[in-house]
């Protein structure tokens, strides 16, 4: 028997097809971006960054009570169902290592490494579970945009933002001596160079096969559908090198963070990362599978406690 593939988490709000009637009611600006697929279904052109941005705005408003959310052109525009799945998986991790109940409320404090302009994990995590967040980033402009979103939604008391002053550091410089976190989470840079990121985007666009109206033609070449600045998309050595640094540096903060975690896009990275964690003295390591449509992913979590 073929093993079952992982699906969206049972608590994920985005099972099945998007309800575009409801989403347009929540965000009328989404309506001009609706298209009809060859099968006759309503969708959006996922290769159009403006359409993806309006879909995110509608989802945040209708499903999470986030009334104000916007991104500048070129900023990473994350797919919300997959981001929500990571948070639900982390909630289960805390439940499994606690009394079996998913912990909710401000007592749970989460560190988001690379919060980005979208501030997506703190927004979703607070809406779903009432958790408090500290989001960090090396880019001052991204933090300014994220701060504007936090202020506009009056979430200043539950979402704090910190600038990471050193590009070669992940936890050093943003975790203070008195900080304590239940979770640390991260969506690391995936690619090893700008050219690699550009080629991957071209492949993704071909795979999307974006639907268009019969009477609609593009007037100019399309841009990145989900966007992303250089520091969000690539770093020297790519994902594997970033995660090795993250593991090595986490040792120094093992008493201040209950569970460290990161998304891992490539499954072949898991075995060497597990070996590195064993050498670093991690007391428990978990790999949690995730999926969104045909895309398979997972996150790696470890603790020194």
C-alpha positions in Angstrom: 0.0 0.0 0.0 1.3 3.4 -0.9 1.9 5.6 2.2 -0.5 8.4 2.7 0.8 11.9 2.0 0.6 14.5 4.7 -2.2 17.1 4.3 -3.0 20.4 5.9 -3.2 20.2 9.6 -6.7 19.4 10.9 -7.0 22.8 12.6 -5.9 24.7 9.5 -8.7 27.0 8.4 -7.9 26.6 4.7 -9.1 23.1 3.9 -10.4 22.6 0.4 -10.9 25.3 -2.1 -11.0 29.0 -1.3 -14.5 30.5 -0.8 -14.0 33.4 -3.2 -17.5 34.7 -2.6 -16.8 35.1 1.1 -13.3 36.5 0.4 -14.5 39.1 -2.0 -17.1 40.2 0.5 -14.3 40.7 3.1 -12.0 42.4 0.6 -13.7 43.8 -2.6 -10.3 44.7 -4.1 -9.8 40.9 -4.7 -12.7 40.8 -7.3 -10.7 42.2 -10.3 -8.1 39.5 -9.8 -10.5 36.5 -10.1 -10.1 34.3 -13.1 -11.7 31.1 -14.5 -9.5 28.0 -14.8 -9.8 25.7 -17.8 -11.9 23.4 -15.6 -14.4 26.2 -15.0 -13.4 26.9 -11.4 -12.9 30.4 -9.9 -9.3 31.1 -8.8 -6.7 33.9 -9.1 -3.5 34.1 -11.2 -1.0 32.9 -8.7 1.8 34.2 -11.0 0.5 37.8 -10.4 2.0 39.3 -7.3 -0.9 41.8 -7.0 -3.4 39.0 -7.0 -1.5 37.0 -4.4 -1.3 40.1 -2.2 -5.0 40.7 -2.4 -5.8 37.1 -1.6 -3.6 37.3 1.5 -5.3 40.5 2.6 -8.7 38.9 2.2 -7.7 35.7 4.1 -6.2 37.7 6.9 -9.3 39.9 7.2 -11.9 37.2 6.9 -10.3 34.4 8.8 -7.9 36.1 11.3 -9.4 39.5 12.1 -6.4 41.4 10.7 -8.0 44.5 9.3 -4.9 46.3 8.1 -2.2 44.5 6.1 -0.2 45.6 3.1 3.3 45.0 1.6 5.5 47.1 -0.6 6.3 45.8 -4.1 9.0 43.1 -4.0 8.5 42.0 -0.4 8.0 38.3 0.2 4.3 37.5 0.1 3.9 34.2 1.9 1.2 31.6 1.1 -1.0 31.7 4.3 -2.2 28.0 4.5 1.4 26.7 4.6 2.5 29.3 7.2 -0.5 28.4 9.4 0.4 24.7 9.2 3.8 25.4 10.7 2.2 27.2 13.6 -0.3 24.4 14.2 2.5 21.8 14.1 4.4 23.8 16.7 1.3 24.0 18.9 1.1 20.2 18.8 4.7 20.0 19.7 4.1 22.0 22.8 1.1 19.9 23.6 3.0 16.6 23.2 5.8 17.8 25.4 3.4 19.2 28.0 0.1 17.9 29.5 -1.4 17.1 26.1 -3.4 20.3 25.8 -2.5 22.9 23.2 -1.2 25.9 25.2 -2.9 29.2 24.5 -2.5 32.7 25.7 0.2 35.2 26.4 2.2 32.9 28.6 3.6 31.3 25.4 6.3 33.5 24.0 7.6 32.8 20.5 10.8 34.0 18.7 10.3 34.4 14.9 13.7 34.5 13.1 13.4 36.5 9.9 9.9 38.0 10.5 9.9 39.9 7.3 7.8 42.8 6.2 4.6 40.6 6.2 4.9 39.8 9.9 2.9 36.7 9.0 3.8 34.2 11.7 3.1 36.6 14.6 -0.2 37.7 13.1 -1.4 34.2 12.6 0.0 32.8 15.8 -1.6 35.5 17.9 -4.9 35.2 16.1 -5.0 31.4 16.5 -3.5 30.9 19.9 -3.1 34.2 21.6 0.7 33.8 21.8 3.1 36.7 22.2 5.9 37.1 19.6 9.3 38.7 19.2 10.1 39.0 15.5 13.7 39.6 14.3 15.1 40.7 11.0 18.4 42.0 9.6 16.5 44.4 7.2 15.5 47.8 8.7 12.9 48.4 5.9 11.2 45.1 6.5 10.9 45.9 10.2 9.5 49.3 9.4 6.7 47.8 7.3 6.0 45.1 9.9 5.9 47.7 12.6 3.3 49.7 10.7 1.1 46.5 10.4 1.5 45.8 14.1 0.5 49.4 15.0 -2.4 49.5 12.6 -3.9 46.4 14.2 -3.2 47.6 17.7 -1.0 44.5 18.5 1.9 46.4 20.0 1.5 44.7 23.4 1.8 41.2 21.9 4.1 41.6 19.0 7.6 43.1 19.4 10.2 43.6 16.7 14.0 43.6 17.0 16.7 44.4 14.5 19.4 41.8 14.2 22.6 43.9 13.9 24.9 41.1 12.6 24.3 39.3 9.3 26.4 36.4 10.6 24.3 35.9 13.7 20.9 34.3 14.3 20.2 34.3 18.0 23.2 36.4 19.3 22.2 40.1 19.4 18.4 39.6 19.7 18.0 37.2 22.7 18.7 39.1 25.9 19.9 37.4 29.1 16.5 37.6 30.6 14.5 36.4 27.6 12.7 33.1 27.8 10.8 31.5 24.8 8.7 28.4 24.4 9.4 28.3 20.7 11.8 29.7 18.1 10.8 29.4 14.5 12.3 30.2 11.2 11.8 30.1 7.4 15.4 30.1 6.3 16.8 31.4 3.0 16.5 28.5 0.6 18.9 29.3 -2.3 22.7 29.6 -2.4 22.9 32.6 -4.8 20.8 35.2 -6.5 21.1 33.4 -9.9 19.9 30.2 -8.3 16.9 32.0 -6.8 16.0 33.5 -10.2 16.2 30.2 -12.0 13.9 28.6 -9.3 11.4 31.4 -9.8 11.3 30.7 -13.6 10.6 27.0 -12.9 7.9 27.9 -10.4 6.2 30.2 -13.0 6.2 27.4 -15.6 4.7 25.0 -13.0 2.0 27.4 -12.0 0.6 27.6 -15.5 -1.4 30.6 -14.4 -5.0 30.8 -15.7 -6.1 34.0 -17.5 -9.3 35.3 -19.0 -9.7 34.7 -22.7 -9.7 38.4 -23.3 -6.8 39.2 -21.0 -3.2 39.4 -22.2 -0.1 40.5 -20.3 1.2 43.9 -21.2 4.6 43.4 -19.5 6.7 40.5 -18.3 5.5 39.1 -14.9 7.6 39.4 -11.7 8.1 37.1 -8.8 4.7 35.8 -7.7 5.6 35.6 -4.0 8.4 38.2 -4.2 11.2 38.3 -1.7 14.3 40.4 -1.1 17.8 38.9 -1.5 18.3 38.2 2.2 14.9 36.3 2.3 15.7 34.1 -0.7 19.3 33.2 -0.6 22.5 33.2 1.6 26.0 31.8 1.0 25.7 28.0 1.2 21.9 28.1 1.0 19.5 26.4 3.4 21.9 23.8 4.6 24.6 26.3 5.6 22.1 28.5 7.3 20.6 25.6 9.3 24.1 24.4 10.4 24.8 27.9 11.7 21.4 28.0 13.4 22.0 24.6 15.1 25.5 25.6 16.3 24.4 28.9 17.7 21.3 27.4 19.4 23.6 25.6 21.8 24.4 28.8 23.6 20.7 29.5 24.2 19.5 26.0 25.0 18.4 27.1 28.5 16.4 30.1 27.2 14.4 28.4 24.4 12.3 25.3 25.0 12.1 24.2 21.4 14.1 25.5 18.4 12.6 24.9 15.0 13.0 25.6 11.3 11.3 24.8 8.0 13.5 22.4 5.9 12.7 22.5 2.2 15.0 19.7 1.1 14.5 16.3 2.7 18.2 15.3 1.9 19.3 17.9 4.4 17.7 16.1 7.3 20.2 13.3 7.9 23.3 15.5 8.2 21.3 18.0 10.3 20.2 15.2 12.7 23.9 14.1 13.0 24.9 17.7 13.8 22.2 18.0 16.5 23.4 14.8 18.1 27.0 16.1 18.2 25.7 19.4 19.7 23.9 17.6 22.5 20.2 18.0 21.6 18.2 15.8 23.9 15.2 15.4 21.5 14.8 16.0 17.8 11.6 15.8 15.8 10.7 16.0 12.1 7.1 17.0 11.4 5.9 16.5 7.8 3.6 19.2 6.2 2.0 19.5 2.8 0.1 22.1 0.7 -1.3 20.7 -2.4 1.4 18.8 -4.2 4.2 20.5 -2.3 5.8 18.4 0.4 7.6 20.1 3.2 8.5 19.6 6.9 9.9 21.4 9.9 12.8 20.2 12.1 12.5 20.8 15.9 15.1 20.3 18.6 15.6 20.9 22.3 18.5 20.9 24.8 16.2 20.6 27.8 
